[in-house]
Amino acid sequence: MNLVIVESPTKAKTISKFLDSSFQVVACFGHTRDLPQKELGIDVKENFKPSYVIMPKAKKVLREIKDKAKNSENLYLATDYDREGEAIAWHLLQAENFKKQKIHRITFHEITKVAISDALKHPREIDLHLVDAQQARRILDRLVGYKLSPFLWRKVAQGLSAGRVQSVAVRLIVEKEREIEKFSAQEYWSIEALLSKNNYQFKAILTEKDGKKIAKLEIKSEKASQEIFKNLKEAGYKVSDIKKEQKKRYPSPPFTTSTLQQEAANKLGYSAKQTMKLAQDLYEQGLITYMRTDSVHVAPQALQAAAKVITKEFGSHYALSSPRFYKTKSKGAQEAHEAIRPTDLSVIPEKANLTGTHSRLYSLVWKKMLASQMKEAEVLEENVKIKAKNFTFLATGLKITFDGFLKVYQNSGKETILPDLKIGDELNLEKLEKLQHFTEPPARFTEASLIKELEKRGIGRPSTYAPTLGTITDRGYVEKKEGKLVPQEIGTIVNDVLVKHFPEIVDFDFTAKMEEELDEIAEGKLGWQKVISKFYGPFSENLKTKSKEVSKQEITEEESDEVCPKCGKKLKIKLGRFGKFLACTGFPECKFTKPLDDKKGDQKPVEASGEKCPKCQKDLVLKEGKFGKFLACSGYPQCKFTKNIEVTATVPCPVCGGKLLQKRTRKGRTFWGCGNYPKCKTAFWNEPLNEKCPQCQAILLKGKNMVKCSQCDYKK
């Protein structure tokens, strides 16, 4: 009997299909050993020696594995092919002493019969360099977390934490928010003409005056635009120049971990955590290759398979004569050696036996891989200049002459077809518009754009992005609002403390350099203790100094001009776990407190609602909490009456006729649900409109830049 150990039951079940009865496959359910939960577990005086303990949940599993191993001739450790998987295999051997068995480490990028058979033919020893790299990351994160978090508890508030990658991520979000706060919008105007030839209408934008380009912000006011508008209203419009250029558009590489997370967020609305869970499931079912990778390399057999599938599904004119190769650009790329792709491209999404979210993600991976090996798209770009007095307008056209990879994977850009124009053609002015605009502030990070920024800076690795995003939201440092990452007050304060007192922890270059050194440990070029020692010495000394120098008051308290209405003593601005508030300096004798505005420390403006409190008859005022706006009694804290504000859709529930109300999930995501819940469970993620689908008569929903049907695939 041969025993194969993997991480999960699903993976075990899939691998079992490819092995004969002489093999038994069991799951260890991930890590069996880790650093202890309630103590540091690292002897900093003994060269950072870790003290691992068997995890409580793993004790029963280890007993079962040991019993099965007694009757096994060979023991195959088939955990994932990355640092984490290597460490899981190593910890298994350290937890149990498998003496009688021949122990083998096997790895594969995909769970297929060919890959499993090949792995069994080429077993190896455990790569201790990879184990050391994983240990180094774990120990570094433990040292930062266990040493720095108590500092934050003492100096800021209980329950806070710090971490190498999470703190840098929070810093990026906080700094982006400050850019937005500092932003001052500038007004500018543009002028558009709706022109026509032979009743075919198209738009042109004013771009030049007297042969000189008009800058974006040049027309600063309505008055300036009005002067130009008057000149153009009665002008003649004539084609002065035409430039046509045939261009090629090339597909992007197949997915890496970060690009999969970004695209799943943009196209499917999935969080990084959700994407990785779904990808893990698809991998363990043998449908896609290993999902933690920053390589865009594709195995030769997969390239050959792609050519066959493209020819079969779309025709030979879409297939390449020879494979297209991509170069990995990710800084410090490592871990696995292949991009994320289907293990068998002939398993088209419709035949993959998947439903819901799994089906959509598999379809995305399948289409991306196929598109990467399809012929480039060919487009005709047309730029037409149109003279009107001393002004020049520009009309742009785009026509896809051969769709190529766009047949499978459409990124962006719709066709804009211009009429057949010639130089000297006189055009009809159908409409002239002057449009007011304002410059936009920098966009807040989404999960996708934050992952892209972290990867660009070389911070974190494929396996760290999703956990990092989960940690900073779970800790309350960042909140996800309408898909954007917004720093919370406590996150901003913790960031400012770290930037001021522990700059190396949140320094972008320092964190990226640390990732490079972890890579060098994995390659056997550096010893892990040396890397940790170089970091820990200065960090530990600085922590001792700051623990003495920094007082809690300088971080959490500010002076105020207000006086306590109860005892007449001064009020101070203080920081609590849920933000800033005013508190009496006479505490504990006087316990008066009063809320403040989240960001500036000013008293929140009270907005009257026009309603009276049914309990005490005082005015109800409009307030905003974690889950949106609500009405509260102005007599708080003596009267604690609150009332939700109903936002109702313009259309009734299509199932029971009840109200469709705007609601929020626990995580703050807005949706529309029936007011008769739980009797009626009708719900929509998008706002229902008072319109019906022309195809199926179902309710139409307001989507992003479109209107779509709640039942069928109709869009407009």
Protein Blocks (a to p, Z undefined) as FASTA:
>chain_A
ZZdddfbfklmmmmmmmpcfkbccddeeiafbdcdfkbnkiafkngoiacddddfklmmm
mmmmmmmmmmpfbdcdfbdcdfklmmmmmmmmmmpccfkbccdddddfbdcfklmmmmmm
mgcdddfklmmmmmmmmmmmmmmmmmmmmmmmmmmoghiacdfklmmmmmmmmmmmmmmm
mpccdddddddddddeehiacddddfbgehiacdfklpmbfklmmmmmmmmmmpccddfb
dcdddddddddddddfklmmmmmmmmnopafklmmmmmmmmmmnopaccfbdcbfbdcfk
lmmmmmmmmmmmnojklpcfbdcddddfbghiahjfbdcddfblklcfklnopahjllmm
mmmmmmmmmmmmgccdddddddddddehjbccdddddddfbgklmlmmccbhcddddddd
dehiacddfbdcdddddddddddddfklmmmmmmmnopajfklmmmmmmmmmmnomacce
ehiacddfklmmmmmmmmmmmmmlmgmklmmmmmmmmmmmmnopacfklmmmmmmmmmmm
mmmmmmmmpcfklmmpccdfbdcfknopacdddddfkbccdddfkbckbccdcdddfklo
pacddddehiacfklopacdddddfkoccdddfkbckbccdcddddddfbdcfklopacd
ddddfkopacdddfkbckbccdcfbdcdfbdcfklopacdddehiacdfkbmcdZZ
